[in-house]
Amino acid sequence: MLSFAQKYLQAPEVLLAGPYLGQEPPGDTAEVFAPGIVSTPLYELFSAFTPEMNEYYFVRYDEEDKPSMMVYTHQEGRWQSSVVGPRLGEPFITPDGQTLHVGRRYMERT
């Protein structure tokens, strides 16, 4: 069985360099965001960038319809993905970037 990354994601070393997850900043016309990276054949929703634009949080439902909160972190010119944990709510980051709210819960960011 292929892993999720092998099955749905494109090569991160090629696509995930530079700001804004390696994507062109949005213009006046709506477009699918980060096809093959964030936008996959699965179901992704509820997204938020930190004020510094160096972290991007969103929720992804897996093949078994279980939601997880995902994060892409920008360090040293590259974006790295990881799973924060099961979805607890919609991610919202305070304007100062110090607190990540997820529904009724929150996490202090360090």
N, C-alpha and C positions, 0 to 999 in steps of 0.2 A: 504494500500500500504506500502510495506517495504521501509525504508529509504535506501539511497545509501549504507551507512555503513553496515546496517544489511544484505543487499542483496549480496554485493560483497566482503566485507572485512572480514578477519579472526580476532579473538579476539586480539586486540592490546596489552593487558596486558600480553599475552603469547608470542607474536612474536616480540615485539618492544623494548626489553631491550638490552642494550649493544651497542657497536659501529656498524656502517655500517648498520643501520636499523635492527639490530639483525641477519644479514645475514653473511654468510662466505665470506671473501674477495675473489675477482675474481682470478681465476687461468688462465691457458693457453687455456681452452676450454670455448667458449661462453655459457652462461646460461641465462635463464629468470631471471631478477632481481626482487627480493622480490615478488614472486607469491602470489596473494591474498591480497597484501598490496599496492604495486605500480602497478604491472602488473595484470590487472583484465580483465574481458571480454569486457571492454570498450576499448578506444583508448588512450594510454599514449605515450608521446613523449617529446623531448627537455628537458633534465635533467641536473642539475648541483649541485654538492656539494660545500659548502663553503670551503676555505682552511683549516679551523680547523676541517672539517668533522662533524660539529654539526648542520648543516642545509642542507636540500636536497630539491631543487626546481624542479618542472616538470609541464608539461601541461597535463590535462586530459579532454577528450571530454565526456560529460555526455550522458544520454540516448536520449536526444533531439539534439545531435550533436553540443552542445554549449561548447566551450573551456573555461576552467578556469585554472589559475595558482594555483598550490597547493604547500604547503611547509610542510615538517616534520621537527620539531625542537627537538633537543636532550637536555633535561634538567633533572638533578638529576637521570641520568641513564635510562630514559625513552624517547621514541619518541612520540611527540604529532603532530597530523595533523591539518591543517587549510587551508582555501581557502584564497589566497592573493587577488584575484579579477579576473575579466575577462582577458583572454589571450590578451596581447598587443604585444607579440613577443616571440622570443626564449630567455629563461633566460641564462645570462652569468654573472658570478661574477668575479670582478677584482681580481688579485693575492693577493692584500692586504686585500680582503674580505670586503671592505668598501662600494662598489657600486655594485648594482644589475642592470645590463642592460637588458632591455626587448624590443628588436627591436630598434626603434628610441628613446625610452624613457629610463630613468634610475631612480633608487631610492637609496638615501643614506641609508645605513643600520645603525641602532643604537644598 
